[in-house]
């Protein structure tokens, strides 16, 4: 009833979902542009936006919903560089990385090692299964032959019973 999806079909499905998502995002952007034009709101044509509008007033905007944060009393300072975001609170600095770099060669090496080990274990398991099969094959063939003869005897008895 259920069959596995082939690898190339998974690629086609993923590509189709990605195209559907792109069409939805473009459609939302166009609709937002039209609404901005019709309502004559200030231009803010972004699906997702976090920024500072003026001194100490921050705005966040995502898919039509907005949030504005301002301060009454200064308690923190936020500064940003190309690689990090630094929040200074009461003589403490919290650094949040804004750019993360990952070297995948190390992970690739261990995945290759794991793949080789997996293949070796699979071949060893295949040889063991073949060896076990060669040991039990005569018993299985004998059992199948016994079942076959009993079935033929039963068929003969049924034919005799029907013929009477």
Beta strands, then each sheet from edge to edge (+ up, - down):
strand 1: 48-54
strand 2: 57-62
strand 3: 65-70
strand 4: 76-80
strand 5: 84-89
strand 6: 92-97
sheet 1: 1+ 2- 3+
sheet 2: 4+ 5- 6+
end
